Amino acid sequence: MELMDKVSTGEALSRSRRQYELAMNGQWESLKRFYKDSDEFEVLGQMTTKNDTVLHVAGLAGRKDVLDFLISLIEDKDALIVENNRGNTPLHEVAASGNLDAAKLLVEYHGALVEIKNHLGETPFYRAAAFGHTNLVQYLANRVGDDKEQHFQRNDQLSILHIAVLGQHFGLSFSLSFSPKPS
């Protein structure tokens, strides 16, 4: 069974090699041309060994224009919940990039993305704080549901304040320490 998984992963990576090279070289217009006549299956297919899709790669690069184009190719917007091997959705990756416009785009298409936790228990809000993206933290703080507390700590009990301090995002950590406590 494991051999079959490796074979299918190898085949998927082989099929996506050209797209991956385009993305890694910043050839976003060429990448969009490649996907122009593709179907949803291609857009949601594995692109890396970590099971990233082109949506994850474009999200981590903070490419709102590419995300917007790719999303237009997807009929079922629930497909935006696609996770990689770390449990990250495209919004988790955008949170790491700090691109506020890309985050707004994804949340507009599928608002539930703000509530999804990865395998570490991090929501996009938590990841934005970990990377010190203050504007994105503020935006996501206003988009999460009533149970904000679930966003303040990951599975290993590392709090959002601690991760901001560890990342040396002292301005953000200061504002997090004085933000109102969840009710």
N, C-alpha and C positions, 0 to 999 in steps of 0.2 A: 504494500500500500504506500509506504513512504517513497519508494522508487517512482511510483506513478505520480505522486505529488511533485517530486523533483522534476520529472519529465514535463508535466503540464506547466510548472513554473518556468522552466527553461524555454518552452515554446512561447509562452506569453511574453517573456522578456525578449526573446528573439524577434517577435512580431513588433514590439514597441521600441526596438533599439533606435530607429531613425527619429522617432518622436522625442525620445529621451535626449538624444544628442542635440536636437534642435533646442529643446528647453535649456539644457546645460550651457549651450552657447549663446543663449539670449536671443535666439532667432524666433521670436514670438509670432511674427506675421507669417513666417513659413509654417510654423506649427499650426496656426489657425487655418491656413490653406490646406494642410494635410487633413485636418479633421472636418473640413467643410462638407465633404460628401460622405462622412462616416455616420455610422448609426450609434445609438445609445450604448450598445455593447462595447464599442471601441473606446468611447469616452470614459466608461466605467471600468475598463480593463486594467490589469496590473501593468505598471510601468517600471517598478523597481523591485528589488529583492525584499523590501519591507512592505510590499503590497500597496505602495502608493499608486494612486491613479493620476492622470494628468491634472485633475482638479486639485489634488494635494500639492503637486509640484508647482502649479500656477499660484496656488494659495500661499505657499511658503515664500514664493518670489514676490508676493504682494501684487500680482498682476490682475487688477480689476477688469481691465479690458478683455483679457483672455478668459477669465472666469465667466464674464457676461456672455461672451461668444459660446463657450462650451455649455453653459447652462441652457442656452437657447436650443441646443441640440437634444436636450433631455426632456422627454415627455412627462415622465413621472418625477416630480420634484422631490418625492420621498427618497429618490436615489441619491440626493445630496448628503444623506446620512451615512454614506459609504465610509467605512473605517479602514485604516491601514493596520499593520501588525501591532502597533502601539495603542490602537483604539482611537487614534486621532481622526477626526472628520476634517474636511477642508477648512471649516471655521477654526478648528484648533491650529491649523497651519497658518492661517491668516493672522490669528492672534499672535503667533510668534513673529510674523513679519511686521506687524504694527500698522498695516494699511487699513485705515478707518473706512475708506470708501469701499474697499473689497469686503470688509466685514458687514457693512450696511447692505451691500448687494446680497450676500448670502442670507442674512437675517430676513431681508425682504422676501426672498424666495421661500425660506423655510425657517420660521421663527423658533421652532423647537431645537434647532442646532445649539442655541445658547445654553441649554440644560444638559446636554450630553457630556458624560464624563469619559475620559480615556481610561486605560488600564491602571494608571497611577491614581485615578480618582480626580483628575484635573478637568475642570470645565474650561471653555475658551476664556472666560473672565479671569480665572486663575492663571492661565498661561500668559495672558496679556500683562498681568501684574508681574509675573516671573521675568518677563522680558523688558519690563519698565516702560510699557506703552501707555502713558497716562491718559491720553485722549481716548484710546480704545477701551481702557478700563472704565472710564466715566460713561462712555456710550453703552457698553455691555452691562454695567451696573443698573442702568435704566431699562434694560431689556429682559433681565432675568425675572423669574416669577417671584411670588411672595415669599418663598422659602430661600432667602438669600444665604442663609447659613451654610447650605450645602456647597456653596461656592468658596467658602472661606478656609477649607481644609481639605487636603487630599488624603488618600488611604493610609499613609504612614504618619498621619497627624501633623505634618508640616503645614503650618498656617500660611495664609496668603501674605500676612505681614512679614513672617520669617523669610519667605522666598524672595520678597522684594528687598529685604535687607541683605540677604545672601548674594543677590544679584547686584548689590550696591546701588540700588535705585532708591536713594534716601529721600528724595522729594516725594516720590510715590508712597514710600513706606510711611512717611510722616502724615500724608493725607489719609492713608488707610487706617492709621492708628487713631485718628480723630474723627473718622466717619461714624455715623450713628450705628449703634449696635442693632442687629436684626431683632425684630419684635416677634 
